[in-house]
Structure formats: C-alpha cells, structure tokens
Amino acid sequence: MPEKSLAVFEGKQIRRHYNEKTGTWYFSIIDIIQVLIQQPEYQTARNYWKVLKNRLNKEGSEAVTKCNRLKMMAADGKMRLTDAADPETLLRLIQSVPSPKAEPIKLWLARVGYERMRDMVDPARSLDRAREFWQQHGRSEKWIQQRMMGQETRNKLTDYWQNHEVTKEEEYAILTNIIHQEWSGVSVQKHKSLKGLKDQNLRDHMSEAELIFTALAELSTRQIAESVNATGMEENTEAGRKGGGIAKKARRELETKIGRKVVTGENFLPPGSAKAVRKGKKGGE
C-alpha cells in the first residue's frame, strides 16, 4: 500500500514515494545505485551517481531530465530531498551501470510495475485491494464507502486541474492545502501532526465526518472552477478558497449543533504507536 515508504531488494532497504495522482512509485536512485555497485557506503554511492548524472547530462540523456527531487527519510531521521525516478526511468538508468545486479534489479522493478499495469487494464483490481486493506485494518463498510467516494471526487478535481494549466506536482499540493486550510481551519501538515501521522496518508486516518467535509470542499471547488472556466494557479486558487469556504460554513454549523469539533486527533494507528488513537483532541477553528 502507498503508506509503505520502504521496499526491500535482497535485504537492502530502498526508499520510495507514492504519487497518488498518477499511481506511480518513485524510488531513491542512490539506494538503487548502492545495490548495483554493491556499495554499503551511502556517500560513495552518492558520488557515483553524481559522476554518472553529469556524464548522462553531457550525452543529452532524457533519463536524467525525468528524475525528480523528492523528500525521503534520511539516515539521520530527517526528511531530505533526494533524486528519485519511476520504474521506467530507472530501467533506462540501470543500463548505464555495469553490474551483475542489473538483471535482478530489472526483474524486481518489472514486478513492481506489473501490478500498476494490471490496474490500468482493470481499475477495479486496485479498488478491490484498497477495500480489502481497509477491511483488514478494521474500517467499517460505511467508512470505506465514504473513503472511496471521496477519492473519486478528488480524482475529478485533479483531472480538471490537469486540463486547465495546473500540471506541476507542487501546484497540486499548494491548491490542496489551500482548500484544506479553508474548510478545516488547519493546514494539511498541521492536521497530520494533530493525528500523530508521519508518512501515512492523511485521508486514510480521517473520521467519516472529516472525509465528508473534505469531499464537499473538493466537489464545491471543482464545480465553482467549472462555472467560471478557472484556468491556471491564480484562478484555481480563488475557486479553491470559495469551495473550501462552503465546506467551512457547513462544518461550523454542524459543530454548533453537535457541540464538538469535526477536526480531531483521532486516527487508525496500530495500538501501541506513539500517538495511536488520540481521541478527543480538538483542532480547527
């Protein structure tokens, strides 16, 4: 599942990041290089990649331009930017590294991509796997249904953005945070912190009410954007604020009626986790 930020190849942990919008895994290039050149020292592998990247750049390789700088957990426990690539790009980079580990790594990456290709042919498979995962972790059918409906609403919004000159990953993050801040009164990061989350998906730890208001905010944002044909960051930012504002009014009215906050520290972390199920902690405005 996307929450798993580490993969293992022959005992070596390889950091990875899941892009929810594209359904793509991105792997740490340096971690892959360590396996290929069988080098336990991170800095040595880092220098090897630096030299290789410069050579490929001079050769005009497109593989290097397709690499991304993503934040991943470093050895010191801090999130730091590192070069990462999807399986397709990694397969091309591996060809430039003479190594007896090249073929096993290629097969491993092919297996990683295989599930994604099968999901593209039959999208219901990924939905079934997600449902099964949530069931195994004790989610109710009502919660699962709301989570899946919310994801569909989210996908329609990002599809709109993509078709209206919002294409960069950081732009998606900015707009998402604006909508979230507007309806909930807290940023995405603050909401995660409130729940005691680190690399986990915030939506997978929302209550039913939080999921509903998130979906309302994103649905409202898309419909407002469509009504004015919002294009680019500035216009979609305005639509996001208005859409989030609609959900904020509904949230405040509900809180007045029930006498408690919608945004809370409740989560679905396993028992014994540092901040598991911190019920009753208040958040929002």
RODO-2510 file (C-alpha; in nm, 4 decimals, decimal comma):
residues 285
     n   res          X          Y          Z
     1     m     0,0000     0,0000     0,0000
     2     p     0,1088     0,3627    -0,0532
     3     e     0,1871     0,4021     0,3172
     4     k     0,4820     0,1654     0,2817
     5     s     0,7712     0,4005     0,2075
     6     l     1,0346     0,1252     0,2002
     7     a     1,0831    -0,1644    -0,0385
     8     v     1,3366    -0,4433     0,0078
     9     f     1,5645    -0,5970    -0,2548
    10     e     1,7889    -0,8816    -0,1344
    11     g     1,7878    -0,7426     0,2183
    12     k     1,8626    -0,3835     0,1129
    13     q     1,6022    -0,1238     0,2051
    14     i     1,5139     0,1019    -0,0848
    15     r     1,3245     0,4218    -0,0124
    16     r     1,0272     0,5035    -0,2275
    17     h     0,7477     0,7588    -0,2625
    18     y     0,3970     0,7036    -0,3972
    19     n     0,2347     0,9632    -0,6228
    20     e    -0,1365     0,9281    -0,5559
    21     k    -0,2429     1,1254    -0,8620
    22     t    -0,0573     0,9078    -1,1139
    23     g    -0,0468     0,5883    -0,9097
    24     t     0,3306     0,5719    -0,9606
    25     w     0,6108     0,4654    -0,7278
    26     y     0,9326     0,6716    -0,7276
    27     f     1,2459     0,5041    -0,5925
    28     s     1,5608     0,6583    -0,4476
    29     i     1,8222     0,6452    -0,7240
    30     i     2,1129     0,6401    -0,4793
    31     d     1,9616     0,3415    -0,2970
    32     i     1,9373     0,1585    -0,6304
    33     i     2,2954     0,2593    -0,7144
    34     q     2,4129     0,1143    -0,3823
    35     v     2,2666    -0,2210    -0,4836
    36     l     2,4052    -0,2071    -0,8371
    37     i     2,7631    -0,1281    -0,7382
    38     q     2,7324    -0,3330    -0,4168
    39     q     2,8466    -0,0374    -0,2102
    40     p     2,7337    -0,0181     0,1566
    41     e     2,8601     0,3392     0,1955
    42     y     2,5883     0,5895     0,1062
    43     q     2,8309     0,8738     0,0298
    44     t     3,0296     0,6589    -0,2147
    45     a     2,7116     0,5666    -0,3998
    46     r     2,6078     0,9322    -0,3951
    47     n     2,9365     1,0360    -0,5584
    48     y     2,8994     0,7577    -0,8177
    49     w     2,5534     0,8877    -0,9092
    50     k     2,6822     1,2453    -0,9268
    51     v     2,9506     1,1466    -1,1811
    52     l     2,7075     0,9283    -1,3774
    53     k     2,4444     1,2026    -1,3854
    54     n     2,6959     1,4558    -1,5197
    55     r     2,8035     1,2131    -1,7911
    56     l     2,4477     1,1368    -1,8937
    57     n     2,3661     1,5074    -1,8976
    58     k     2,6533     1,5724    -2,1351
    59     e     2,5281     1,2896    -2,3553
    60     g     2,1849     1,4500    -2,3621
    61     s     2,0135     1,1570    -2,1914
    62     e     1,6422     1,2140    -2,1325
    63     a     1,6520     0,9754    -1,8383
    64     v     1,8223     1,2338    -1,6169
    65     t     1,5681     1,5048    -1,7020
    66     k     1,2884     1,2709    -1,5940
    67     c     1,4314     1,2305    -1,2448
    68     n     1,2564     1,4093    -0,9582
    69     r     1,3786     1,5620    -0,6331
    70     l     1,1590     1,4198    -0,3592
    71     k     1,1752     1,4293     0,0185
    72     m     1,2587     1,0913     0,1717
    73     m     1,3720     0,9810     0,5146
    74     a     1,7498     1,0130     0,5519
    75     a     1,9751     0,8109     0,7848
    76     d     1,9526     1,0867     1,0467
    77     g     1,5747     1,0505     1,0603
    78     k     1,5047     1,3791     0,8796
    79     m     1,3147     1,4245     0,5521
    80     r     1,5636     1,5365     0,2885
    81     l     1,5470     1,5923    -0,0864
    82     t     1,6946     1,3105    -0,2916
    83     d     1,6932     1,2133    -0,6586
    84     a     1,4170     0,9673    -0,7397
    85     a     1,2774     0,8048    -1,0529
    86     d     0,9865     0,5877    -1,1600
    87     p     1,0494     0,2246    -1,2683
    88     e     1,0591     0,3111    -1,6400
    89     t     1,3276     0,5778    -1,5912
    90     l     1,5237     0,3553    -1,3541
    91     l     1,5325     0,0774    -1,6125
    92     r     1,6989     0,3201    -1,8526
    93     l     1,9479     0,4428    -1,5914
    94     i     2,0417     0,0877    -1,4930
    95     q     2,1639     0,0248    -1,8469
    96     s     2,4420     0,2777    -1,7800
    97     v     2,5732     0,0930    -1,4741
    98     p     2,7820    -0,2203    -1,5402
    99     s     2,6747    -0,4576    -1,2654
   100     p     2,5890    -0,8255    -1,2118
   101     k     2,2896    -0,6968    -1,0135
   102     a     2,1415    -0,5169    -1,3147
   103     e     1,9191    -0,8013    -1,4364
   104     p     1,7811    -0,8947    -1,0911
   105     i     1,7007    -0,5272    -1,0279
   106     k     1,5277    -0,5021    -1,3670
   107     l     1,3136    -0,8044    -1,2876
   108     w     1,2323    -0,6628    -0,9444
   109     l     1,1246    -0,3277    -1,0927
   110     a     0,9217    -0,5066    -1,3591
   111     r     0,7302    -0,6843    -1,0838
   112     v     0,6714    -0,3513    -0,9111
   113     g     0,5266    -0,2060    -1,2300
   114     y     0,3278    -0,5176    -1,3129
   115     e     0,0572    -0,4529    -1,0553
   116     r     0,0200    -0,0973    -1,1820
   117     m    -0,0171    -0,2168    -1,5434
   118     r    -0,2806    -0,4703    -1,4389
   119     d    -0,4662    -0,1980    -1,2514
   120     m    -0,4669     0,0214    -1,5632
   121     v    -0,6277    -0,2614    -1,7622
   122     d    -0,8716    -0,3444    -1,4821
   123     p    -0,9108    -0,0472    -1,2413
   124     a    -1,1489    -0,2491    -1,0242
   125     r    -0,8489    -0,4554    -0,9050
   126     s    -0,6907    -0,1598    -0,7275
   127     l    -1,0246    -0,0692    -0,5702
   128     d    -1,0711    -0,4266    -0,4502
   129     r    -0,7203    -0,4294    -0,2994
   130     a    -0,7832    -0,0980    -0,1240
   131     r    -1,1154    -0,2216     0,0141
   132     e    -0,9533    -0,5435     0,1363
   133     f    -0,6695    -0,3495     0,3013
   134     w    -0,9109    -0,1202     0,4879
   135     q    -1,1250    -0,4166     0,5934
   136     q    -0,8192    -0,5933     0,7320
   137     h    -0,7412    -0,2824     0,9358
   138     g    -1,0849    -0,2693     1,0897
   139     r    -1,2516     0,0053     0,8874
   140     s    -1,6314    -0,0116     0,8713
   141     e    -1,8116    -0,0562     0,5404
   142     k    -1,9604     0,2912     0,5849
   143     w    -1,6141     0,4433     0,6287
   144     i    -1,4768     0,2514     0,3286
   145     q    -1,7609     0,3681     0,1079
   146     q    -1,7030     0,7299     0,2075
   147     r    -1,3272     0,6960     0,1533
   148     m    -1,3776     0,5601    -0,1974
   149     m    -1,6387     0,8211    -0,2892
   150     g    -1,4052     1,0920    -0,1613
   151     q    -1,1233     0,9577    -0,3776
   152     e    -1,3471     0,9717    -0,6850
   153     t    -1,4302     1,3347    -0,6042
   154     r    -1,0586     1,4072    -0,5618
   155     n    -0,9722     1,2443    -0,8950
   156     k    -1,2308     1,4539    -1,0803
   157     l    -1,0824     1,7703    -0,9295
   158     t    -0,7247     1,6835    -1,0237
   159     d    -0,8423     1,5887    -1,3741
   160     y    -0,9924     1,9363    -1,4029
   161     w    -0,6708     2,0986    -1,2843
   162     q    -0,4642     1,8972    -1,5292
   163     n    -0,6815     2,0153    -1,8171
   164     h    -0,6675     2,3786    -1,7059
   165     e    -0,2965     2,4580    -1,6839
   166     v    -0,2254     2,3188    -1,3377
   167     t     0,0174     2,0367    -1,4059
   168     k     0,3077     2,0500    -1,1592
   169     e     0,3073     1,8295    -0,8510
   170     e     0,3906     2,1218    -0,6235
   171     e     0,0943     2,3163    -0,7650
   172     y    -0,1406     2,0312    -0,6759
   173     a    -0,0006     2,0339    -0,3227
   174     i    -0,0453     2,4108    -0,2884
   175     l    -0,4058     2,4057    -0,4099
   176     t    -0,4878     2,1022    -0,1953
   177     n    -0,3521     2,2787     0,1118
   178     i    -0,5489     2,5963     0,0354
   179     i    -0,8751     2,4004     0,0128
   180     h    -0,7944     2,2013     0,3263
   181     q    -0,6927     2,5058     0,5282
   182     e    -1,0092     2,6861     0,4222
   183     w    -1,2580     2,4167     0,5221
   184     s    -1,0820     2,2723     0,8274
   185     g    -0,9027     2,5727     0,9743
   186     v    -0,5689     2,3852     0,9741
   187     s    -0,3109     2,3044     0,7074
   188     v    -0,2648     1,9516     0,5785
   189     q     0,0610     1,9207     0,7737
   190     k    -0,0976     2,0547     1,0920
   191     h    -0,3844     1,8091     1,0536
   192     k    -0,1371     1,5212     1,0141
   193     s     0,0561     1,6409     1,3172
   194     l    -0,2654     1,6602     1,5178
   195     k    -0,3275     1,2942     1,4386
   196     g     0,0296     1,1911     1,5115
   197     l     0,0977     1,0916     1,1487
   198     k     0,4288     1,0958     0,9660
   199     d     0,4443     0,9227     0,6263
   200     q     0,0872     0,7937     0,6453
   201     n    -0,1878     0,9111     0,4125
   202     l    -0,3986     1,1685     0,5999
   203     r    -0,7235     1,0593     0,4326
   204     d    -0,6704     0,7022     0,5487
   205     h    -0,6830     0,8332     0,9066
   206     m    -0,9761     1,0724     0,8758
   207     s    -1,3042     1,0197     1,0525
   208     e    -1,6189     0,9778     0,8447
   209     a    -1,7062     1,3439     0,9061
   210     e    -1,3593     1,4658     0,8022
   211     l    -1,3845     1,2627     0,4817
   212     i    -1,7281     1,4077     0,4037
   213     f    -1,6207     1,7684     0,4535
   214     t    -1,3028     1,7132     0,2508
   215     a    -1,5137     1,5745    -0,0337
   216     l    -1,7627     1,8624    -0,0046
   217     a    -1,4805     2,1162    -0,0245
   218     e    -1,3261     1,9498    -0,3306
   219     l    -1,6596     1,8963    -0,5038
   220     s    -1,7525     2,2615    -0,4461
   221     t    -1,4121     2,3745    -0,5706
   222     r    -1,4446     2,1803    -0,8954
   223     q    -1,7979     2,2965    -0,9665
   224     i    -1,7082     2,6600    -0,8961
   225     a    -1,3999     2,6285    -1,1182
   226     e    -1,6091     2,4751    -1,3962
   227     s    -1,8682     2,7515    -1,3708
   228     v    -1,6078     3,0196    -1,4482
   229     n    -1,3692     2,8007    -1,6512
   230     a    -1,0914     2,8696    -1,3991
   231     t    -0,7516     2,8307    -1,5646
   232     g    -0,4052     2,8416    -1,4114
   233     m    -0,2972     2,8728    -1,0498
   234     e    -0,4440     3,2145    -0,9693
   235     e    -0,7975     3,1395    -1,0851
   236     n    -0,7993     2,7891    -0,9368
   237     t    -0,6689     2,9261    -0,6077
   238     e    -0,9697     3,1561    -0,5917
   239     a    -1,2028     2,8667    -0,6719
   240     g    -1,0324     2,6607    -0,4005
   241     r    -1,0868     2,9271    -0,1377
   242     k    -1,4536     2,9601    -0,2285
   243     g    -1,5073     2,5837    -0,2409
   244     g    -1,3336     2,5343     0,0914
   245     g    -1,5376     2,8201     0,2349
   246     i    -1,8632     2,6420     0,1547
   247     a    -1,7487     2,3345     0,3464
   248     k    -1,6251     2,5559     0,6321
   249     k    -1,9728     2,7066     0,6789
   250     a    -2,1267     2,3588     0,6840
   251     r    -1,8637     2,2360     0,9326
   252     r    -1,9237     2,5266     1,1701
   253     e    -2,2987     2,4742     1,1597
   254     l    -2,2607     2,1038     1,2369
   255     e    -2,0179     2,1745     1,5226
   256     t    -2,2690     2,4184     1,6715
   257     k    -2,5425     2,1548     1,6596
   258     i    -2,3395     1,8626     1,7999
   259     g    -2,1210     2,0548     2,0442
   260     r    -1,7864     1,9112     1,9357
   261     k    -1,5159     1,9662     1,6759
   262     v    -1,5117     1,7849     1,3414
   263     v    -1,1325     1,8041     1,3049
   264     t    -0,9732     1,5915     1,5765
   265     g    -0,6634     1,3912     1,6635
   266     e    -0,8391     1,0567     1,6178
   267     n    -0,6538     0,8149     1,3896
   268     f    -0,6257     0,4492     1,2940
   269     l    -0,2669     0,3922     1,4013
   270     p    -0,1935     0,0444     1,5431
   271     p    -0,2265     0,0065     1,9214
   272     g     0,0990     0,0898     2,0935
   273     s     0,2050     0,3506     1,8366
   274     a     0,3450     0,6704     1,9845
   275     k     0,0284     0,8676     1,9117
   276     a    -0,2271     0,5995     1,8377
   277     v    -0,5963     0,6894     1,8563
   278     r    -0,5622     1,0153     2,0406
   279     k    -0,9359     1,0702     2,0831
   280     g    -1,0865     1,3963     2,1839
   281     k    -0,8021     1,6317     2,0902
   282     k    -0,9536     1,9380     1,9278
   283     g    -0,8477     2,1139     1,6130
   284     g    -0,9726     2,3559     1,3518
   285     e    -1,1129     2,6968     1,4215
***
